[in-house]
Amino acid sequence: MQEQRKPYSAEEIALTMNDVSKIIEQLSSEGFLVNKVVIGNALRPTIFLFSNDKCRDLIISGKASYQHFNNVVPIKQGVFEYSGCRVVWSESLI
C-alpha cells in the first residue's frame, strides 16, 4: 500500500509559487507563451504553454520531446524540464 504524504504547508506552497513566478518570467522573456501552472506537486510544478515556434524549435533541437496520447482525440504533447519544472504544451494530431 502506498504511503500517503502529508499536505504541503502554506510556506512550502508560497516558496514554490515564488520560484515558479520567476521561472514564468524567464520563459516569457525567451518567447514562450505561458497558459497556466499546476502546483499539484510543490517539488515539481507543471507549467503549460501555448504552442508556438519556440516550442517547435525545442523539438527540432532535441531539447524537448513529444509524448503521444490516444484518448478520445489523438493528441501529442511536447515536454521538457526547465529549472526543476515540467513544461508542456499540447498539439492536436487532426
C-alpha positions in Angstrom: 0.0 0.0 0.0 1.3 3.5 -0.9 2.1 5.7 2.0 0.2 9.0 1.9 2.2 12.2 2.1 1.2 14.9 4.5 -0.2 18.0 2.8 2.2 20.8 1.8 2.5 23.6 4.2 1.4 27.2 3.3 5.1 28.1 3.4 6.2 25.3 1.0 3.5 26.4 -1.5 4.3 30.1 -1.1 8.0 29.4 -1.8 7.1 27.2 -4.8 4.8 29.9 -6.2 7.6 32.5 -5.8 10.0 30.2 -7.6 7.5 29.5 -10.4 6.8 33.2 -10.8 10.5 33.8 -11.6 10.6 30.8 -14.0 7.5 32.1 -15.8 9.3 35.5 -16.2 12.3 33.7 -17.7 10.2 31.6 -20.1 8.3 34.7 -21.2 11.5 36.6 -21.8 12.6 33.7 -24.0 9.5 34.0 -26.2 7.3 31.2 -24.7 3.6 31.9 -24.0 2.5 30.6 -20.6 -1.0 29.4 -20.4 -1.3 28.1 -16.8 0.5 26.5 -13.9 -0.4 23.4 -11.8 1.3 23.0 -8.5 0.0 19.6 -7.8 3.4 18.7 -6.6 5.3 21.5 -4.9 8.6 19.8 -5.6 7.9 19.7 -9.4 5.2 22.1 -10.7 3.9 21.8 -14.2 3.9 24.9 -16.5 1.6 24.7 -19.5 2.4 26.7 -22.6 0.6 27.8 -25.7 2.3 26.1 -28.7 4.4 28.4 -30.8 7.6 28.4 -32.9 9.8 28.4 -29.8 8.2 25.1 -28.8 8.8 23.6 -32.3 12.4 24.8 -32.2 13.0 22.8 -29.0 11.7 19.7 -30.6 13.9 20.2 -33.7 17.0 20.8 -31.5 16.2 17.7 -29.3 15.8 19.8 -26.1 12.1 18.7 -25.9 10.3 15.6 -26.9 6.8 14.5 -27.8 4.5 12.2 -25.8 1.6 10.8 -27.7 -1.9 10.2 -26.2 -4.8 8.4 -27.9 -7.7 9.1 -25.7 -10.9 10.3 -27.4 -9.0 12.5 -29.7 -5.3 11.8 -30.6 -3.0 14.5 -29.3 0.7 14.9 -28.9 2.2 16.8 -26.0 5.6 18.4 -26.1 7.6 18.2 -22.8 10.9 19.5 -21.4 12.4 20.3 -18.0 13.1 23.9 -17.0 14.6 24.9 -13.7 13.0 21.9 -11.9 9.6 22.4 -13.5 7.9 20.1 -16.1 6.9 22.3 -19.0 4.3 21.0 -21.5 2.2 22.1 -24.5 -0.4 20.2 -26.4 -0.8 19.8 -30.2 -3.7 18.1 -31.9 -3.0 15.4 -34.4 -6.1 16.2 -36.5 
